[in-house]
Amino acid sequence: MGYLHDALKTSLPPEELELLPSGFDRVGHVAILTLPQAIIHRSEEIAGALLRLKGVRTVALREGPITGRYRRPKIKVIAGDPNTETVHKEHGCLFKLDVARVMFAPGNLFERGRIAGLVKPGEVVVDMFAGVGQFSIPIAKRARPGRVYAIELNPVAYRYLRENIELNRVEHVVVPLHGNCEEVAPLGVADRVIMGILHVTHKYLPLAMRVLKPTGGVIHYHESVPSKLRFQRPIERIISSTRRTVEILNKRVVKRYAPGVDHVVIDAKVGPGRDDENIYDLATKSNKKNWVPT
């Protein structure tokens, strides 16, 4: 039934025990949970149970979904140390972040390790929505890429990204780029593109195709999608976004995002070609400082 159920089975009535979440997120010393409104009045007892876990010093309540261009979480500390800045360890990497100011999804743990295991020696990787480096840094440490371009718009997340690059000693591999990926993404350089954002990912597919080398490469495309359209919609969107050949290498559900909604990832191999005949002119017009000609 889960830790919370076992810890509170003598404190809560059966009807409230059934409403307890089966789990919670742990980021460094912070435990983050989501509670139904019917047991919000039990927050103090639930938080107390979490504070008894080794290493947990702060308990926070998730108050809503991540929204906005900066992907800022909506959480509130309800017990313990009010400091929400922490250092999280994952896949042998250290991530410093403030869980109240930047997004970090512990539920994507397997996916981050999976991608790092796919990168081949010498590959150039472009992480279009890098956050604090949760994909870029494991790739740099566990694989042997030639270069990883990590792009992040949120200035707070970008500051932590730079700190984490130094903390993990991958400055020689990871190039942090601050800004909108439409303005700063290097074009025509990537063997592999990571699109680890949800809700609006499809809008950036044409850009991802231009970021790939003319010889082709692999795109890891994430999307939140109704379960009944689980793989159909994202695959159709990838294929329709390019004139190149597309081969679907893998498709999987990362996790259940919401009732009736899945977070899926599609690995798509894109063949040789160009998606914009005026790619060099486009880069010049946008003043892309990180443009690397092929």
LUMFI-227788 format. One record per residue (C-alpha): x negated, z, y; residue in one letter; residue number from 1. Coordinates in Angstrom, 3 decimals. Example, Ala and Ser with C-alpha at 12.3 -4.5 7.8 and 13.67 -1.06 7.14 Angstrom:
2
> c1, c3, c2, res, n
> -12.300, 7.800, -4.500, A, 1
> -13.670, 7.140, -1.060, S, 2
END
This chain:
294
> c1, c3, c2, res, n
> 0.000, 0.000, 0.000, M, 1
> -2.987, 0.314, 2.310, G, 2
> -4.971, 3.070, 3.973, Y, 3
> -2.364, 3.999, 6.587, L, 4
> 0.399, 4.393, 4.008, H, 5
> -1.768, 6.696, 1.876, D, 6
> -3.015, 8.686, 4.868, A, 7
> 0.480, 9.265, 6.300, L, 8
> 2.662, 9.522, 3.190, K, 9
> 3.141, 13.264, 3.698, T, 10
> 3.668, 12.963, 7.480, S, 11
> 6.218, 10.163, 7.860, L, 12
> 9.653, 9.698, 6.271, P, 13
> 9.983, 6.860, 3.702, P, 14
> 11.840, 4.535, 6.096, E, 15
> 8.972, 4.766, 8.611, E, 16
> 6.262, 4.458, 5.959, L, 17
> 7.755, 1.086, 5.037, E, 18
> 7.245, -0.122, 8.619, L, 19
> 3.536, 0.691, 8.717, L, 20
> 1.273, -2.370, 8.902, P, 21
> -0.583, -3.127, 5.684, S, 22
> -3.836, -3.316, 7.608, G, 23
> -5.547, -3.323, 10.979, F, 24
> -8.462, -5.063, 12.678, D, 25
> -11.839, -3.381, 12.965, R, 26
> -14.294, -4.624, 15.585, V, 27
> -17.329, -2.395, 15.841, G, 28
> -16.159, 1.141, 16.581, H, 29
> -12.668, -0.032, 17.655, V, 30
> -9.633, -0.141, 15.364, A, 31
> -6.865, -2.432, 16.638, I, 32
> -3.377, -2.338, 15.181, L, 33
> 0.022, -3.899, 15.704, T, 34
> 3.077, -1.653, 15.372, L, 35
> 6.779, -2.505, 15.255, P, 36
> 8.780, -0.997, 18.073, Q, 37
> 10.650, 1.262, 15.648, A, 38
> 7.549, 3.379, 14.980, I, 39
> 5.814, 3.231, 18.356, I, 40
> 6.777, 6.894, 18.800, H, 41
> 4.448, 7.639, 15.860, R, 42
> 1.425, 6.106, 17.567, S, 43
> -0.372, 9.444, 17.954, E, 44
> -0.179, 10.297, 14.247, E, 45
> -1.144, 6.775, 13.199, I, 46
> -4.097, 6.720, 15.597, A, 47
> -5.214, 10.110, 14.301, G, 48
> -5.369, 8.734, 10.761, A, 49
> -7.545, 5.838, 11.920, L, 50
> -9.906, 8.139, 13.820, L, 51
> -10.639, 9.899, 10.539, R, 52
> -12.280, 6.733, 9.224, L, 53
> -16.067, 6.664, 9.362, K, 54
> -17.336, 4.846, 12.436, G, 55
> -13.970, 4.530, 14.200, V, 56
> -14.132, 6.111, 17.658, R, 57
> -11.431, 4.145, 19.486, T, 58
> -7.900, 3.125, 18.498, V, 59
> -6.142, 0.391, 20.446, A, 60
> -2.634, -1.044, 20.225, L, 61
> -2.068, -4.792, 20.425, R, 62
> 0.684, -5.344, 23.001, E, 63
> 1.065, -9.110, 22.865, G, 64
> -0.520, -12.407, 21.881, P, 65
> -3.707, -13.812, 23.357, I, 66
> -2.762, -16.116, 26.226, T, 67
> -4.207, -18.076, 29.125, G, 68
> -7.212, -20.328, 29.581, R, 69
> -9.581, -17.378, 29.181, Y, 70
> -7.945, -16.223, 25.908, R, 71
> -7.812, -12.602, 27.059, R, 72
> -6.349, -10.063, 24.592, P, 73
> -3.501, -7.708, 25.458, K, 74
> -4.482, -4.340, 24.047, I, 75
> -4.203, -0.712, 25.177, K, 76
> -6.343, 2.217, 24.051, V, 77
> -4.088, 4.913, 22.601, I, 78
> -6.617, 7.396, 21.190, A, 79
> -10.283, 8.297, 21.105, G, 80
> -13.088, 6.951, 23.269, D, 81
> -11.667, 4.769, 26.092, P, 82
> -14.756, 2.529, 25.997, N, 83
> -13.783, -0.823, 24.436, T, 84
> -17.243, -2.397, 24.609, E, 85
> -18.803, -2.365, 21.170, T, 86
> -21.310, -4.052, 18.864, V, 87
> -19.814, -5.673, 15.793, H, 88
> -21.875, -6.662, 12.750, K, 89
> -20.856, -9.673, 10.662, E, 90
> -22.726, -12.011, 8.307, H, 91
> -25.970, -10.324, 9.308, G, 92
> -25.330, -11.081, 12.996, C, 93
> -24.675, -8.707, 15.876, L, 94
> -21.939, -9.394, 18.415, F, 95
> -21.674, -7.367, 21.592, K, 96
> -18.277, -7.683, 23.261, L, 97
> -15.445, -5.900, 25.012, D, 98
> -12.373, -6.212, 22.777, V, 99
> -10.073, -5.669, 25.774, A, 100
> -11.566, -8.590, 27.717, R, 101
> -12.561, -11.278, 25.218, V, 102
> -11.105, -12.691, 22.021, M, 103
> -12.620, -11.903, 18.629, F, 104
> -10.630, -12.477, 15.436, A, 105
> -11.963, -10.422, 12.480, P, 106
> -9.492, -12.259, 10.231, G, 107
> -11.629, -15.407, 10.579, N, 108
> -14.592, -13.759, 8.854, L, 109
> -14.569, -16.025, 5.792, F, 110
> -14.170, -19.179, 7.880, E, 111
> -17.175, -18.360, 10.052, R, 112
> -19.322, -17.842, 6.980, G, 113
> -17.968, -20.994, 5.338, R, 114
> -18.891, -23.232, 8.255, I, 115
> -22.397, -21.783, 8.496, A, 116
> -22.841, -22.657, 4.826, G, 117
> -21.892, -26.307, 5.412, L, 118
> -24.380, -27.085, 8.165, V, 119
> -27.300, -29.177, 6.933, K, 120
> -30.919, -28.859, 8.126, P, 121
> -31.574, -30.638, 11.398, G, 122
> -27.909, -31.153, 12.328, E, 123
> -26.768, -31.003, 15.929, V, 124
> -23.636, -28.861, 16.253, V, 125
> -21.302, -28.630, 19.238, V, 126
> -19.077, -25.537, 19.340, D, 127
> -16.448, -26.527, 21.907, M, 128
> -14.854, -23.075, 22.296, F, 129
> -17.713, -20.710, 21.496, A, 130
> -16.369, -17.348, 22.643, G, 131
> -19.087, -14.719, 22.196, V, 132
> -20.873, -16.911, 19.654, G, 133
> -18.942, -16.060, 16.501, Q, 134
> -19.484, -19.527, 15.008, F, 135
> -22.633, -20.643, 16.826, S, 136
> -24.822, -17.628, 16.079, I, 137
> -24.214, -17.430, 12.295, P, 138
> -24.942, -21.169, 12.103, I, 139
> -28.203, -20.662, 13.988, A, 140
> -29.248, -17.708, 11.811, K, 141
> -28.034, -18.782, 8.367, R, 142
> -28.498, -22.565, 8.482, A, 143
> -31.339, -24.640, 9.892, R, 144
> -29.668, -26.748, 12.594, P, 145
> -31.662, -28.817, 15.021, G, 146
> -29.559, -27.596, 17.953, R, 147
> -26.290, -25.764, 18.582, V, 148
> -24.486, -26.344, 21.890, Y, 149
> -22.148, -23.380, 22.531, A, 150
> -19.544, -24.041, 25.241, I, 151
> -17.451, -21.262, 26.785, E, 152
> -15.134, -21.239, 29.804, L, 153
> -14.412, -17.506, 30.176, N, 154
> -17.197, -16.018, 32.365, P, 155
> -16.995, -12.640, 30.603, V, 156
> -17.215, -14.195, 27.141, A, 157
> -20.034, -16.450, 28.356, Y, 158
> -22.019, -13.413, 29.528, R, 159
> -21.657, -11.841, 26.093, Y, 160
> -22.531, -15.170, 24.457, L, 161
> -25.845, -15.213, 26.301, R, 162
> -26.505, -11.571, 25.418, E, 163
> -25.716, -12.225, 21.758, N, 164
> -28.017, -15.234, 21.614, I, 165
> -30.848, -12.957, 22.749, E, 166
> -29.706, -10.057, 20.560, L, 167
> -29.882, -12.280, 17.477, N, 168
> -33.088, -14.051, 18.599, R, 169
> -31.720, -17.582, 18.379, V, 170
> -32.642, -18.746, 21.890, E, 171
> -34.719, -21.550, 20.377, H, 172
> -31.635, -23.016, 18.667, V, 173
> -28.489, -22.179, 20.647, V, 174
> -27.917, -23.735, 24.083, V, 175
> -25.129, -21.892, 25.972, P, 176
> -23.035, -24.033, 28.324, L, 177
> -20.655, -22.412, 30.819, H, 178
> -17.557, -24.287, 31.887, G, 179
> -14.686, -26.481, 30.780, N, 180
> -15.779, -28.451, 27.721, C, 181
> -14.238, -31.567, 29.295, E, 182
> -16.855, -31.290, 32.041, E, 183
> -19.943, -29.903, 30.300, V, 184
> -19.793, -31.076, 26.677, A, 185
> -22.753, -33.308, 25.736, P, 186
> -21.482, -36.708, 24.624, L, 187
> -22.655, -38.745, 21.662, G, 188
> -24.957, -36.046, 20.231, V, 189
> -23.129, -34.153, 17.481, A, 190
> -23.320, -34.381, 13.722, D, 191
> -20.689, -31.639, 13.578, R, 192
> -18.055, -30.407, 16.062, V, 193
> -16.252, -27.060, 15.812, I, 194
> -12.829, -26.805, 17.455, M, 195
> -12.083, -23.120, 16.935, G, 196
> -9.173, -22.697, 19.329, I, 197
> -5.425, -22.671, 18.660, L, 198
> -2.241, -24.004, 20.296, H, 199
> -3.899, -26.715, 22.434, V, 200
> -6.612, -27.989, 20.082, T, 201
> -5.083, -31.451, 19.679, H, 202
> -5.486, -32.127, 23.403, K, 203
> -9.255, -32.027, 22.950, Y, 204
> -9.482, -34.337, 19.936, L, 205
> -10.340, -37.453, 22.017, P, 206
> -13.191, -35.494, 23.609, L, 207
> -14.406, -34.276, 20.209, A, 208
> -14.601, -37.891, 19.050, M, 209
> -16.777, -38.741, 22.057, R, 210
> -19.009, -35.746, 21.386, V, 211
> -19.775, -37.063, 17.895, L, 212
> -22.703, -39.409, 17.408, K, 213
> -21.846, -43.128, 17.220, P, 214
> -22.999, -42.900, 13.596, T, 215
> -20.175, -40.458, 12.875, G, 216
> -19.962, -36.844, 11.797, G, 217
> -17.665, -33.988, 10.821, V, 218
> -14.996, -32.234, 12.866, I, 219
> -13.662, -28.780, 11.957, H, 220
> -10.222, -28.791, 13.560, Y, 221
> -8.155, -25.596, 13.890, H, 222
> -4.458, -25.506, 14.673, E, 223
> -1.518, -23.095, 14.605, S, 224
> 1.256, -25.006, 12.879, V, 225
> 4.727, -24.335, 11.387, P, 226
> 4.276, -23.636, 7.675, S, 227
> 6.537, -26.546, 6.711, K, 228
> 4.130, -28.915, 8.522, L, 229
> 1.085, -27.005, 7.278, R, 230
> -1.402, -29.870, 6.831, F, 231
> 0.678, -32.926, 7.701, Q, 232
> 0.738, -32.491, 11.485, R, 233
> -2.941, -31.653, 12.058, P, 234
> -4.113, -34.490, 9.806, I, 235
> -1.854, -36.969, 11.599, E, 236
> -3.168, -35.781, 14.950, R, 237
> -6.788, -36.229, 13.902, I, 238
> -6.211, -39.738, 12.545, I, 239
> -4.218, -40.867, 15.568, S, 240
> -6.865, -39.609, 18.021, S, 241
> -9.529, -42.140, 17.014, T, 242
> -10.081, -45.772, 16.107, R, 243
> -12.746, -44.773, 13.602, R, 244
> -12.213, -44.181, 9.896, T, 245
> -11.259, -40.624, 8.927, V, 246
> -11.781, -38.972, 5.557, E, 247
> -10.253, -35.528, 4.970, I, 248
> -12.913, -33.420, 3.275, L, 249
> -11.057, -30.128, 3.094, N, 250
> -7.924, -28.372, 4.300, K, 251
> -7.165, -24.684, 4.093, R, 252
> -5.058, -21.901, 5.561, V, 253
> -7.289, -19.505, 7.472, V, 254
> -4.542, -16.880, 7.764, K, 255
> -0.869, -16.362, 8.523, R, 256
> -0.635, -16.485, 12.301, Y, 257
> 3.003, -15.381, 12.663, A, 258
> 6.165, -15.495, 10.526, P, 259
> 6.569, -19.156, 9.562, G, 260
> 3.367, -20.177, 11.352, V, 261
> -0.054, -20.752, 9.756, D, 262
> -3.541, -20.991, 11.196, H, 263
> -5.079, -23.944, 9.369, V, 264
> -8.406, -25.732, 9.495, V, 265
> -9.055, -29.362, 8.589, I, 266
> -12.554, -30.657, 7.841, D, 267
> -12.547, -34.349, 8.732, A, 268
> -15.410, -36.813, 8.297, K, 269
> -15.306, -39.423, 11.047, V, 270
> -16.962, -42.782, 10.468, G, 271
> -19.280, -44.740, 12.776, P, 272
> -18.065, -46.294, 16.008, G, 273
> -17.272, -45.375, 19.596, R, 274
> -14.023, -44.009, 20.960, D, 275
> -14.758, -45.004, 24.539, D, 276
> -16.513, -48.249, 25.375, E, 277
> -17.449, -46.820, 28.779, N, 278
> -18.853, -43.571, 27.428, I, 279
> -21.987, -43.715, 29.615, Y, 280
> -19.948, -44.423, 32.757, D, 281
> -17.577, -41.600, 31.851, L, 282
> -20.452, -39.157, 31.638, A, 283
> -21.813, -40.271, 34.997, T, 284
> -18.443, -39.936, 36.732, K, 285
> -18.005, -36.411, 35.397, S, 286
> -21.525, -35.391, 36.461, N, 287
> -22.187, -34.080, 32.973, K, 288
> -25.540, -32.332, 33.328, K, 289
> -25.788, -32.007, 29.565, N, 290
> -25.279, -35.702, 28.819, W, 291
> -27.724, -36.783, 26.149, V, 292
> -27.904, -40.579, 25.624, P, 293
> -28.049, -41.853, 22.057, T, 294
END
